[in-house]
Every structure is written in C-alpha cells, then in structure tokens.
C-alpha cells in the first residue's frame, strides 16, 4: 500500500501525527484508522463477490485487475496467441526512423545542391528553379487591367 513512501517521509508523518494529535490520542486514532480501513476492505470484497455472483459461471476466471488497461495489455502481450511478439520484434522503429531521416537529409542536400546550380542557370531563362515554384514572386500578367479568371467552385 505504501510502496513509494521512503523512510524519511515515514518519520516525518509520525512526527507530524504526534504533534497534531498528541501522544495520548495517537494510539486511539491509529485504532480508528485501521478499523476504518478493515471495514472498507470488507465492503469491497463483498461487492466483488456480489458482482461475480451476478455475472455467473461464464466469468469465473474474471479478475477485477484485468479492468486496468495496463494489466490487460500486459496479459495480452504475454498470452501471445496472436503472435504479437513476432510482430513487435519484426519492427525496429529506431532503425526505420533513422533510414527515413537519412533519406530526407540526403534528398535535402541533393536538392539544395542541384537547385542552387540549376537556379543560377535557369533563373535567367525561365524563372523557376529545379521544378519548384517560387511563391515569393508575383505571377506575370500580360495586361495589368485584366482580371484573373473567376472560378465558381473555388469560392
């Protein structure tokens, strides 16, 4: 129940309890708390028994801990009826991500070197660099008073 309480924290709680309740009332308070915890445990066990009784014999193996998603997934992975371990071991996500990253970085370096060389040669002739569209330039219009075509589906 108190798995994550260290010795220093436990000593601090005891000192605080002695200071708040006093040495005379502390034993009675401990008895009251333990009695309350015992009643709560009895109530939860009787509720579990009632639920199991209502579910019937089909759910005799049912455990309430299985309702916790982490426990459910852990049991299913350990069960391995579906071959999930083979699937999980077949994917090396770090390796896949490293390959994708390398591919993207090599494409970026290749395209930046090719686009810089092609942009210097093609900037004077066509205005586009290596098949990509320069979004910073305004499109050239033949007639400044001419309106662009109207697209009814776009609006």
C-alpha positions as CSV (number, residue, x, y, z in Angstrom):
1,X,0.0,0.0,0.0
2,X,2.8,2.4,0.9
3,X,5.4,1.3,-1.7
4,X,6.5,4.7,-2.6
5,X,7.0,6.2,0.9
6,X,10.6,6.4,1.9
7,X,11.9,6.1,5.5
8,X,12.4,9.9,5.8
9,X,8.8,10.6,4.7
10,X,7.5,7.9,7.2
11,X,9.4,9.5,10.1
12,X,8.1,12.9,9.1
13,X,4.5,11.6,9.1
14,X,5.0,10.0,12.5
15,X,6.4,13.3,13.9
16,X,3.5,15.3,12.4
17,X,1.0,12.8,13.8
18,X,2.5,13.1,17.3
19,X,2.5,16.9,17.1
20,X,-1.1,17.2,15.8
21,X,-2.9,14.5,17.8
22,X,-0.6,14.3,20.9
23,X,0.9,11.2,22.4
24,X,-2.3,10.5,24.4
25,X,-4.8,10.4,21.5
26,X,-2.4,8.9,18.9
27,X,-3.0,5.1,19.8
28,X,-6.8,5.6,19.6
29,X,-6.5,7.4,16.3
30,X,-4.4,4.6,14.9
31,X,-7.0,2.0,16.0
32,X,-9.8,4.0,14.4
33,X,-7.9,4.3,11.1
34,X,-7.1,0.6,11.0
35,X,-10.7,-0.3,11.8
36,X,-12.0,2.0,9.0
37,X,-9.5,0.5,6.5
38,X,-10.6,-3.0,7.5
39,X,-14.3,-2.1,7.0
40,X,-13.6,-0.6,3.6
41,X,-11.7,-3.8,2.6
42,X,-14.6,-6.0,3.8
43,X,-17.1,-3.8,1.8
44,X,-15.0,-4.0,-1.4
45,X,-14.6,-7.8,-1.1
46,X,-18.3,-8.3,-0.6
47,X,-19.0,-6.0,-3.6
48,X,-16.6,-8.1,-5.7
49,X,-18.3,-11.3,-4.5
50,X,-21.7,-9.9,-5.4
51,X,-20.6,-8.9,-8.9
52,X,-19.0,-12.3,-9.5
53,X,-22.2,-14.0,-8.4
54,X,-24.3,-11.8,-10.7
55,X,-22.0,-12.4,-13.7
56,X,-22.5,-16.2,-13.5
57,X,-20.3,-19.2,-14.1
58,X,-19.1,-17.9,-17.5
59,X,-16.9,-15.3,-15.8
60,X,-15.5,-17.4,-13.0
61,X,-11.9,-16.6,-14.2
62,X,-12.7,-12.8,-14.3
63,X,-10.3,-10.7,-12.3
64,X,-11.0,-7.1,-11.5
65,X,-7.4,-6.2,-12.0
66,X,-7.9,-7.0,-15.7
67,X,-10.0,-3.9,-16.0
68,X,-6.9,-1.8,-15.6
69,X,-5.7,-1.1,-19.2
70,X,-2.0,-1.6,-18.4
71,X,-2.7,-5.0,-16.9
72,X,-5.0,-6.0,-19.7
73,X,-2.4,-5.2,-22.4
74,X,0.4,-6.8,-20.4
75,X,-1.6,-10.1,-20.2
76,X,-2.5,-10.0,-23.9
77,X,1.2,-9.5,-24.8
78,X,2.2,-12.3,-22.5
79,X,-0.5,-14.6,-23.9
80,X,0.9,-14.3,-27.5
81,X,-2.0,-16.2,-29.1
82,X,-2.0,-13.6,-31.9
83,X,1.8,-13.7,-32.5
84,X,2.1,-10.1,-31.3
85,X,5.7,-10.6,-30.0
86,X,6.8,-11.6,-33.5
87,X,5.2,-8.5,-35.0
88,X,6.6,-6.3,-32.3
89,X,10.1,-7.7,-32.7
90,X,9.8,-7.5,-36.5
91,X,9.6,-3.7,-36.4
92,X,12.7,-1.8,-35.4
93,X,11.2,1.6,-35.1
94,X,14.5,3.4,-34.4
95,X,16.1,1.8,-37.4
96,X,13.1,2.7,-39.6
97,X,13.2,6.3,-38.4
98,X,16.9,6.5,-38.9
99,X,16.5,5.3,-42.5
100,X,13.7,7.8,-43.2
101,X,15.8,10.6,-41.6
102,X,18.8,9.7,-43.7
103,X,16.8,9.6,-46.8
104,X,15.2,13.0,-46.1
105,X,18.5,14.6,-45.3
106,X,20.3,13.2,-48.3
107,X,17.4,14.4,-50.5
108,X,17.6,17.8,-48.9
109,X,21.3,18.1,-49.6
110,X,20.9,16.7,-53.1
111,X,18.0,19.0,-54.0
112,X,19.7,22.1,-52.4
113,X,22.9,21.5,-54.4
114,X,21.1,20.7,-57.6
115,X,18.6,23.6,-57.2
116,X,21.4,26.1,-56.5
117,X,23.3,25.0,-59.6
118,X,20.1,24.8,-61.7
119,X,18.7,28.1,-60.3
120,X,21.7,30.0,-61.4
121,X,21.4,28.6,-64.9
122,X,17.6,28.7,-65.2
123,X,16.9,31.9,-63.4
124,X,17.8,33.9,-66.4
125,X,15.8,31.8,-68.8
126,X,12.6,30.5,-67.2
127,X,12.4,32.0,-63.7
128,X,11.8,28.6,-61.9
129,X,14.4,26.7,-60.1
130,X,14.6,22.9,-60.5
131,X,10.9,22.2,-60.9
132,X,9.9,24.0,-57.7
133,X,7.6,27.1,-57.7
134,X,8.9,30.3,-56.2
135,X,6.0,31.5,-54.0
136,X,7.7,34.9,-53.3
137,X,7.4,36.1,-56.9
138,X,4.2,37.6,-58.2
139,X,2.9,36.0,-61.4
140,X,3.5,38.0,-64.5
141,X,0.3,39.4,-66.2
142,X,0.2,40.4,-69.8
143,X,-2.3,43.1,-69.2
144,X,-2.3,45.0,-65.9
145,X,-6.0,45.8,-66.2
146,X,-7.0,42.2,-67.0
147,X,-8.7,40.4,-64.1
148,X,-7.8,36.8,-63.3
149,X,-10.4,34.2,-64.3
150,X,-13.3,33.6,-62.0
151,X,-13.6,30.1,-60.5
152,X,-17.1,29.5,-59.1
153,X,-16.1,26.2,-57.4
154,X,-13.2,27.8,-55.5
155,X,-15.4,30.4,-53.7
